[in-house]
Amino acid sequence: MQKSQDLVPVMAVPNGTLVHPVYFLLVGIPGLGPNIHFWLAFPLCFMYALATLGNLAIVLIICVERCLHEPMYLFLAMFSTIDLVLSSVTMPKMASLFLTGIQEIGFNVCLAQMFLIHALLAMESAVLLAMAFDRFVAICHPLWHASVLTGPTVAKTGLAALTRGFVFFFPLPFILKRLSYCQTHTVTHSFCLHQDIMKLSCTDTMVSVEYRLFIILSVMGVDSLFIGLSYILILKTVLELSSRGAALKAFNTCVSHICAVLVFYVPLIGLSVVHRLGGPTSLLHVIMANIYLLLPPVVNPVVYGAKTKEIRSWILHMFSQGGR
C-alpha cells in the first residue's frame, strides 16, 4: 500500500528557502496489506455510522425536549456536537484510504485536518471540565446551582471552549509551514497529527516542539488538573453524607461523566507515554492514536444513552412508537 518516496513531488515556497511536498502519503496501519486494509474499512464505516447517529440523536433529543434544557444536558449536547465533527474529520478519509488504497493527502489539506483534530480535542477537554464543574456545584453547593449555571453562563462557557481551542491551535499550521520537508513524506498514521508531521521536517523543529508542549500543559494539563480537583471535592462531600442511599444517588449522577473522562484521558496519557519513549513510530503508536481519536465518538453516546434516564426513556419511547 506504500508508495516510493521518490514519487512525491515537492514545491518551493516563494522565498526559495523552504521546500514543501505537494502531498503527504498516509500509511494506514503499518504492516497490514491492502486486502486487510480493505476489509477493515467496513467496521470503520459501521463505527462512523454509529458515532454519527448516536451523537446526532443525543443533540436532537436535548434540543427537542425542554425538560433537558439544563446545564448538564446542554454541555452534553456541546460534547456530542464536537464528537460528531471530530468523527467526520477523521473517519471518512480513513475509510477512503482503506477502501481505495489512495494514500495522497494534499499538504494544506493535511495541515487543515491536523488543526481541526487538535482544536476539537481541546474543545472536548474544555467541555469535560465544564461538566465536572457542573457536577461539583450540583453536589457540593446545590443551592447555588441554579444561580451559578444559568443559560447565558452555559452559552458563554461553550463559546469560551470554542475560542480557546481555536486560538491555541491556530498557530500550529503556520509554524509547520515554516519548516522544510526535503526527506521522507510518509505520515505513519491514517490521519495527520502534529507530532507526526513535525518528525518529517529536515529543519530545526525546536519552536514547534516547545509550542506543542506549552499548549498541551496549558490546555489538557490544566483541564485534567481541575477535573481531578473537582472529583476530590465531590468525593469528600459524598462521603460526608449521612445516608448511604443519598451518597450513591449523588455519585451516580457522575458515572457517565467519569466514563467520558476516562475514555478521553486514558488513551491520551498512553499515547503521550508512548511518544515520550521516543524511537520511530511503531504499530503501538498507531493503534493508540486510533483508539484515542476513533473510540470516544462511538463510546460516548452509548454511555450517556445507557446511563441518562431521560435520554434512555426518550429513545425507548421512539422505538416503541415505531414498532406500532
N, C-alpha and C positions, 0 to 999 in steps of 0.2 A: 504493500500500500504506500510505501515511501518512495518519493522521487529523488533523483540525484540532485545534490546541491548545485551542480554546475548549471542546471536548467533554470534556476531562479534569477530573473533579470534584476538589475539594480538601477537606481536613478540617483543622480547627484542633485542636491538642493541648490538654489540659485547662487549661494556664496561659494560653491565649489569645494568646500572643505568637508562636508558631510556626505555620507553615502547611505541611502535608504533602499531597501528592497521594494520592488513593485508589489510583492505579496509575500506573506509567510506561508509555510506549509504546516498544517495541523497533522499530528501523528495519529490521534485517536488513543487507543490503548496499546502501549508498546508490547511487542512480542506476539500480538494476535494477527492472524492473516486476514485477507479481505473477506473470506467466507464467514469467519466468526464475527467480524465487524458487521457484516450484512444481517446476520440473524440477531445480533444484539440490538439492532435498530428497532425491532418490533416491540420488545419490552420497554425500550426507551420511549417509543411513541405512546405506549399504554400509560407510562408514568406521566408523560406530558398531558395526556387527556385527563388523567385522574387529578393532577395538580390544577389544571385549568378549570375543570368542572367543580372540584371541591372548593377552591378559593373563590371562584365566581359565585357559587351557591351561598357561601358564608357572607360575602359582601351584599348580595341581593336580599338575603333574609334579614340582615341587620338594617338595610335601607328601608325595606317594606314594613317590618314590624316596629311600630312606635314604642312598644314596651322594651325594646332592645336599644333604645337611644340613650344608653348610659355610658359613662366613661370607659368601663371595661370592654364593652362591645364595640364602641367607636374606635378604640385603639386596636381591637381585633380586626375590624374592617380595614384599617390602615395597613396592618400587618399582612393581611391576606392580599390586599392590592399590590403591595411590594412583592410578595411571593409570586403573584400572577405575572408581573412584569419580569421578574428575575428568571422564572422558568421559560418565558418567551424569548429572553435574550440568549439563553444557553442551549436549551433542548432542541429547537428546530434545526439550528446549524449543526449540532452534534449528530442528530438523526440523518441529516443530509449527507454528512461526511461518511457515516457508516453505510448508508444505503448506496450511494453513488461512487464512493471512493475518491471524490474530488476533494483534494486537500487544500487548495489555494484559498486564502482569505486575504483580501487587499490590505495593504499596510495601514491606511487610515481607518478602514473598517475594523481591523484588529484593535487599534487604539481606542476606537469608539466603544467596542464591546468590552474591552478592559475597563474603561472608565465607568460604564454602566454597571458592570458586575460589582466593582469595589464600592461605588457610590450607593448602590441599592443595599449592599450588605451593611454599610454604615447606617443607612436609614433604618434597616431592620433592628440593628443593635440599639438605636435610639428609641424606637418604639417599644422594644423589650424593657428598656429602662423605665419608660413612661408607665408601662403596665405594672412593673414592680412597685413604682411609687403609688399607683392607684391601689394596689393590694395593701401597701403599708398604711396608707391613710384610712382605708376602709376597715382594717383590723385593729390598728393601734390607736387611731383617732376617729372613730366612726361618726362622731357628732360634727366633725369638720368636713367630712367627705363632700356633702352637697354644696358647701360654700367654697371649698378649695378647688374642686374639679368641676367647674361649670362648663357649659357648652363652649363659650369663647376660649376658655383656658385650654380645653382639649384641642380645639382648632388651631390655636397658636402653638401648642406643643407639636402637633403634626407638621405645621409649617416650619417650625424650628428644626425638626428632624430632617425634613426635605432639604432645607437650606444648608444645614451642616454637612450632610452627605455630598451635596453638590460642590460647596465651597472648598472643602478639604481635599477632594479628589480631582477637582477640575485641573489643577496644575500638572497632574501626572502625565497626560498625553504630551504636553508641551515639553516637559523635562525629557521624556523618551525621544521626542523628535530632535532634540539637541545632541543625540548620540549617533554614532556611525555604526552600521551593521554590515561589515565587509567580510564576515566569515560565514558561519552556518546560519541558515534562515529557517530552521525547523523548530516549531513550537511543540514541545513534548507533552502537550495536553490536547484535549478536544476543543478547547476554547482559549482565549487569550487572557493571561494573568500577568500582572505587573512584574513579579519576580522572574517569570519565565522569559518575557521579552527582554528584560534587563540583562539577563545572562547572555543574550545573543550579541550584545554590543562588543565592539573591539576597541572602545574608548573608555576613559575613566568614568565610572558609574557612582562615584562617592556621593554626589549631590542626590542622586536618585535613591541610593541606599539610606542616606540619613533622613531624607524627607519621608520615605516609606516608614522608617522606624518611628519618626515623630508622629505621624498620623495614626499608626497602629496603637501607640501608647496613649495618644490624646483622645482617640475615639473608642476602640474596643477595650483598651486598658481601663480607662476611666469609667466606661459604662459597666463593665463587669465588676469593678470595684464597688460601685454604688448599688448594683443589683445584689451583690453578696451582702453588703451592709443592710439593705432593706430586709432581706430574709433573716438576718441575725436578729434584727429588732422585732420582726414578725414572730419568729420562733420564741423569743423571750416573752412576748405578750401572750402568745398562745399557751405557753407552759404555765403562766401565772393565772390562767382562767380556772375557776373553782370546779366547774363542770367539765367532765371529760367529753361529754357529748357536744358541748359548745365548742370545745377546743378542736375536736375532729371536724365539726361543721365549718369552723373558721378556716382551718388549714386546707380543707377540701376545696375551697374556692381558689386555692393557689396551685393545685395539682397540674392543671392544663398549662399554666404559665411556666411552672418549673420544668415540665417536659419540653416546652418550646425552647427554654433557655439551654437545657442540656443538649437538645438536638442542634442548636446553633453553635454553642461554645465548645462542646467536647471535640467535634471534628476540627474546629478552628485551632484549638490548642494542640491536637495531634498533628495537624498539618504544619503548624509553626515549629513544633519539636523536630519533625522530620526534616524541615528545611534548615533548622539550626545545626543539624548534624553534618550538613554540608555534603559534598560529593555530587556526582552527576545525578540528574533527575532519573529516578527509578520507577518501577511499576508501583511501588508503595506510595510514592509521591502522587502519582496519577490517580490511584484508587482513593486516597484520602481527599484529594481535590474534588473528585467526582461525588463522593459521599457528602462533602461539605456544601457543594452547590446544588446537587440534584435531589438529595434526600429531604431537606426541610420543607420545600414547597409541596411535596407529596404527603409527608407525615403530619404536618401541622393541621390541615383541615380534618384529617381523621381523628387526631387527638381532641381538638376542640369540638368536633361534631359529636364525639362519643361522651365527652366529659361535661359539656354545657347542656343543661337540661332543656333550656328554651330552644336552642338550635336543633337538638335531637328531636324534640317534640314536633317542631315545625316540619322537619324532614319526614318523620314518620307519618304525620298528617297528610303531607303531599303524596306520599306513596299509597296511603290508604284511599285517598280520593281518586288517584289514578287507577287503582285496582277495581273500582266500581264500574 
